[in-house]
Amino acid sequence: MSLKDRAQPPLARQKIIADRHINDFHNSQKRASRWQGMEFPDIWLLFAWCALIAIGMVMVTSASMSEAVGHNSDPYYYSIRQALFYVAGLVCAWVAYIMPTHFYYQNSGRFLIYALILLLILYIPSVGVSVNGARRWLNLKFFKLQVGEVVKLAMIIYAAAFLQRNSQFLDRSWRPMIELLCITGIFAAILLRQPDFGTTMVMVAAVLGMMFMAGMNLKRFIIFFGVVSVMMGAVLVAAPYRVKRLLTFLDPWTHQYDEGYQLVNSLIAVGSGGLFGSGLGQSVQKHDYLPEAHTDFIFAIIAEEFGLFGALVVMALFVLLVWRAFHIGYLADRVRRRFLSLVAYGIGLIIAIQALVNIGVTTGALPTKGLTLPLVSYGGSSVVIVCVSLGILARIDAESRYQAKREGII
């Protein structure tokens, strides 16, 4: 107690002490309430998350050194930036984790509106950045934000809230599904205008998957899936450069010196890795043979330096990550938290689809498409948004696990 407080009459001193005890109690309650109703998040989710970050840090360093020396005279230029992206992603993931899940439900509409505003801002010349004819990035001076990454997460949260609000109509009416597809279609049309077919495809596929997981009538789902597939196919063949990519995919070796150059060199990298690879840092294709070696085609460098064994380890980590996401969604469903369940399924679908497409493109199983390998490829927007998504997923698990333990489910 200070000298000023001691100078007070005895009753006043007692009141001061009592008030301080009450304030201390309320402050301790506030600190406790932040973690009240939560359990420690899924350990396997955290393991897969950290393992992929570690692999990404090592492989971006290995794959980018040659290009970094050629363009910036600093072999660790991309490595340092990627490390900063990981730190920023983990900080943002922590912020997403400490937010209660009802915050996302209450603001789902706002998130989508903010995403739409960001998409429209792209077309302001001094703000939007155009690279190779595609206007996808916002110039934030210290960071270029790829808006499509934000749109995917915002759409997942909005779709989950929408499906939760209309859950009683999924078997009785076409209207809710048509409304959700129309909203998704508006964002898809804007993304295609950039153009960004890859992000559009991942977003639409994830929303369709969430509709199925929400319990939509199977017959109606098949109809919707067929209509959307036809529309996406029409969009694919409408652009001549996409048709050229498709023809190149069918026979890349006849176009190995023009349109098929990137795919052919990716296949050479994957094939030359053998069973155990050439060793860390020993890739040949990363030395100006394979374009985008540290971004979209980093899986080819992993296969070249660590062989089939290393490639399977990376694939196993993605399988583990997606499996835990679906397990978390299933647990949230069991404790009657439908919104959280659908968000978890949506996050798992986005990571699964994007990883599958990236690996398929790298190995020649799918036509070339500019999609990063989540958490592994170089790039700030993808790393930060995936980390935020996983932070939300960890929060969903922490709350659902606590509720399940209270009810004796686990």
N, C-alpha and C positions, 0 to 999 in steps of 0.2 A: 504494500500500500504506500502511496506517495505521501510526502509531508503535508500536502494540501488536504488529502483525504483524512489524515490523522487529526488535523485541526478541527474537523467537523464534530458536532455533538455525537454521543454514543449511538442514539437511534439512527442518525443520518449515516454513521459509519456502517451500521448493520445493514441498512438499505443498500448502500453502495456495494457491499460484499455480496448480498443476495442477488442484486442485479447482475453482477459479474458472473456469479455461478449460473444464473439462468441463461445468460448470453453464451457462456462456454458450452452449456448443455445443448442449446439450439445449434451452435456451430458444429458440435460433434455429431448431432443428428443429421445435419445437412450433409456432412462428409460421409456418414454411414449410408444415407439414403441413396447416394449416387450409385453405390454398389449393391444396394438392397434388391433382393429378387433376382440375383444373378449367380451363376456358377462359372467356374473357369472354363474358357472356350475349348472346343474340341482339339486335343493335342495333335491328332493326325492332320487336321487342317493346317495348324500352325507349322507343323513339320514340313509338309509339302510346299507351303508358301515360302518358308525360309530357304528350303533346298533349291527351289527354282530361282530365287533371288541370287543365291550364291553361285549357281551355275551361270546365270545371266551375267553376273559381274565378271566372272572368269572368261566367258566366251566372248563378250563384247570387247574386253581388253585384247584377247587373242585375235579376233577377226578384224578389228578396226585399226591395228597398229600401222599396217602398210598404208592405208588411206590417210590416216592422221599425219604420218610423216610427210606424205606427198602434198597435203593441203595446208597443214598448219605447223610443220616442223617440230611438233610435239607428239611423241608416240602415245602419250596418255591423255590426249585431248578428249576423245570420246569416253574414255574410262572415267575420267574425273566428272564429266557431265552426267554419265550414267549413275555414278555413285550419288551425286546430288539429287538426281531423279528418285532414286530409291529412298533416300532420306526424306525427301518431300512427300513421297508416297506413303511412307510409314507414319509420318506425322499426320497426314490427312486421314489415314486409316484409323489412327488413335482418336481423332476428333469424331469420325463417323462411329466408332465403337462406343464412345461415352454418351452419344445421343440415344435417348430412349426410342424404342422402335415406333411408338405412336407418333413421334415427330415426323417420320417418313410418311406415314399414312395421312396425317393431317395436311401435309404440304405436297402431296403427290401432284396435284394439279399445278401448283406454283412451280415445281421443278420442271414440268413440261413446258410451261409458258416461258421460263427462263431459257430453256434449251432452244425454243423457237426464236426468241430474241437474239440469241447468239448466232443462230443460223442466218438470220436476216442481216445482222451486223457484218457478216462475212463479205457482203456485197458493197460495203463502204470501201472505196479504193485505198484510203490511207490506213485502213485497219486490216482488211482481209489480205491474205498472202496467197498468191497463185504460184504453184510449182508444177512445171511440165503440163500446163494447161488446166490443172485442177485447183479450184479455189476451196481449200478445206481448213486453212489455219488462220487463227487470229494472232496478230502481232502484238504481244504483250511486252515488248522491249526485251525483257530478260528471259522470255519463254514464249514459244509458239504453241498455242493450244489448238489441237485438232478437235473441232467441235463435234464431229461424229461420235467420238468416244463418250462425250458428255450425253449426247442424245440417246445412245444405247442404254445407259444406266437410268436416265430419266424416264425413258419409255417403259423399262422393266418395272420401275416403282409405280408408275401411273397405271400400267396394265394390271398389276397385282391388286391395286386399290379398286380399280374399275370392276374386275372380276369378283372381288369380295363383295362389293355393293350390289352386284347383279347376280349373285350366286343362285338365288331362288328362281331366276328366269332362264338359266342356261339350258334346261330341258324343255322349256315351254314356248320360247319365243326366239325368232331370228334377230330381233331388233338390237339387243345388246351387242351381239357379235358383229353385226354389220356396222354399228357405231364405232366399236373398237377398231375394226379393220379400216374404216374410213379415216379415223384419226391417225392410225399408223401409216396409211397411204399418203396422207398430207406430208408427213415427215419424210417418207420414202421418196416422194416426188422432189422435195427440196434437196435431199441428199444426192439423188440421181442427177440433179441439175449441176452439181459441183464439177465433175461427176464423181460419185463414190459408190459404185455398184457393190463392192465387198461389204462395206458397213451396212448398206441397205439390206443385203441378203441376210446377214447375221441378225440384224434387228427384227426383220419380218419373220424369220425362222424361229427366233426365240419367243416372239409373241404368239405364234401359232402353237408352239410347244406348251406355252403356259395355258392357252385355251384348252388344250387336250388334258393337261394336268388338273385343270379346274373342274373337270367333269362334264365337258361339253358333250352333247349327243354325238355318238360316233358317226352316224350317217351324215349329220350336218358338218362335222369336222372334215370328213372325206371330201365333201363338196367344196368347202372353203379351201382346203388344201389343193384340190385340183384347179380351182379358179386362180388362186395365187400363183401356183406353179406355171400355169399357162401365161399369166401376165408377166412373171419374171423372165420366162423364156422369150417372150416377145421383146422385152426390154433388152435382153442379152443380144439378140440378133439385129436389133434396130440400129446399133452403132457399128460401123464398119471395123473399127479397131478391135472391138470385142469379138467379132466374127473371125478376124485375122488371128487373134489369140487362140480361139477355139481350133482353127485349122492347124495352127502351129503345134498345139497340144497333141493333136492326133498323129502328127508325124514331125517331131521337132528336128530330126537330123537332116531333113531336106531344107530346113531354114536355119541351119546352125550358125550362119554368118550374118543373119539379120534378125527377124522376129524371134527365132528360137535360140538365140545366143545365150540368154540368161538360163533358160531351162536346160540346155545341153551341158553348160558348165556346172550347173547344180547336180545333174545326174553323174557327171564325171567325178565331182567331189564325193558324192554319196557312194559311188561304186568303188573308188580308190581307197576308201576307208577300211574295207575288208571287215574282219571280225573284231579286231581290237584297235584299229585306227593307226595313224602315223605318229601320234603323240601330240601332246599339248604344244601349240605354237608351230607345228610342223606342216600346216596346211599349205598347199601350193596354190589352190584356186583363189584364196583371199588376196593374193598379190595381183590385183587389177585384172584378174580373169573373170571372176564372178561379181557382177554388180550387186550392190546392196547386201554385201556379205554379212555385215553386222546388224542389218535390220530385218528385212523380209525373208532373207535366205540364210539366216544364222543356223538353222537346223542342218543345212548341208555341211557347214563347217564343223558342227558337232559330230556329224557322221564321219567326216573325213579324218578328224583328229582323234576321235574315240571309238570309231567303228560302230558295228551293229550293237555291241554291248552298251556303249554310251548312249546311242539313240534310243535303245529300249529302256534305259534308266530314265531318260527324260520323259518318254511316253508313259512310263509307269507312274511317274510323279503327277502327270496331268490326269491320269485315270484315278489316282488316289484323291486328288483335289476335287474332281468332279463328283466322285463317289461320296465324299464327305459332304459336299454341297447338297446332294440329293438326300443323303441321310438326315442332314439338318432340316431340310424341307419336310421330310417324312415325320420327324419328331415334332416339329411345329404343328403339323396337321393333327397328330395324335392328341395334342393338348389344346385343340380347337382354335389355333391361331392361323386362320386360313390366309390372311394377308401375308404374314411372315413366311408361311410355307411357299406361297407363289413367288415371293421375292427370291427366296433361296433357290427354287427351281429355275427361275429366270437367270440368275447369276451363274448357276451351274451350266445352263444351256449355252449362254454366251461364251463362256470360257471353253466349253467342249467344242462348239461349232468352230470357233476361231482357231483353236489349236489343231483341230482335225483338218480344216481347210489349209492352214499354213503348212502342215506336214505333208498333206496330199499334194500341194503345189510343188514343194521342194523335191519330192520323190517322183514327180511326173504322173501321179495318180489323178490329179485334177488340173484344169486349165489355170494358167498363171493369173494370180490375183494379188493385189497389194495389201495383204493383211499380216500384221506382226504376230509373232509367237508370244502369247501373254507372259509377262514378267521376265522373259528371256531376251527378246529383241531390244535393240537400242531404240529409245524414244520416250520422251517425257510424258506425253498425254496418255499413252497406253498404260505405262507403268503406274502413274498416279491414279487413274480411274480404276484400274484393276485392283490396286491396293485399297482404295475406298470401298469398292464392291466387297472385297474380302473382309474389311473392317465391319461393314454392315452384316455380313454373313456370320462373323464371330459374335456380334451382339445378339443376333437372332438365336444362335445356339446357346449363348449364356442364359438368356431369358427362358427359352424353351426347356433347357435342361433343368433349370431350377423348378419350373412348374411341373415337369415330369417327375422329379424326385418327390415333390410334395404330394403328388397323386399316386405315388408308388408304381409308376409305369416303368421306371428304370431304377 
